[in-house]
């Protein structure tokens, strides 16, 4: 048997990814990496496809299809994959933090390491738009256009801001998990329900912003549960049924919005701040990906598809952060 640890690193991106795939331990849950990559691509294509740029009277007009074609709002039930991110993040953070607890050095630097992976890739994007807007202003470009363009380009950062807060809270969330287990998920979801009742039912809208914590911590906490041993098929089916019933009641009885992303002109958004509808759609999505976990693992046991997932994950943060900038630059070039 050849000692692969002594073999030279191959040249070429896919060749290196294939080499890494062949070295991957058999016990790694490769479905986690697949779900993360697929979710990012859903975000990218969702943003690209839901905006229809037009030139009307010599000016660029961005038509949001969700507002123009309300039936498109149902597509957000698939395209809105933030619950998947936080669920997968909970699994990864559970694995990483539980490992760090066994090593004082890793435990001390755990948060800094995790945050650097999130923050460092955002610096070039922020610098690019700072320079671009400065130059654009000096060239006499429309200030409103510069403002709208930079705001749209930096939209991906909002998710990172929330995820950073959730990551910093991992040690506390882990203590809740070790003490209460699945009950910690129920407690957080229950707190989100109370916030929605008070915020929407009693007109205390300011309180609803707390659900950035309760909603996404509940989903993240489910990722801790995913990391625990045991059969997940029957719980997955239960989550799907619960989510469908919950969503039906919220939309059909309590008049929650159909769209799982913000729609221009709408009085209420399910995402800014998140409502418990995000928990409902998250339950359905999480149930489905748990049902697909076993076939996904079998497929990714083959080095070639697993290598493609590795390659995509290596560039996924760049794709996510820059995809709106690419769209804006393409619209600008088309206009010229």
DABEL-V264990 format. One line per field, one symbol per residue. phi: phi as a letter, one per 20 degrees, with the letter a starting at -180 (. if undefined). burial: + if it has 24 or more other C-alpha atoms within 12 Angstrom, else -. A space follows every 10 residues. Layout:
# DABEL-V264990
phi: ???
burial: ???
This chain:
# DABEL-V264990
phi: .feffeffff enffffffff ffefgfefef fgffffffff ffffffffee ddfcdcmncf cdeeffefcg fffffffefe dggfgfffff ffffffffff fecgffffdf fffffffeeg fefffffgff ffffffffen fggfffffff fffeggffff ffffffffeg gfffffffed mfgfffffff fffffffffe fdmegfffff fgefffffff fffffgfffp fdffgfffff fgfffgffff efddmffffe cfdgnffcde ccefdfffff ffffffgfff feffffffff ffgffffffg ffffdfffgf fdffffffff ffffff
burial: ---------- ------++++ +-------++ ++++++++++ ++++++++-+ +--------- -+-+++---- -++-++++++ ++++++++++ ++++++++-- ---------+ +--++--++- -+--++--+- --+------- -----+--++ -++++++-++ -+++++++++ +-++-++--- ++-++-+++- ++++++--++ ------++++ ++++++++++ +++++++--- -+--++--++ -+++-++--+ +----+++++ +++----+++ ++++++++++ ++++++++++ +-+--++--+ +-+-++++++ +++--+++++ ++++++++-- ------
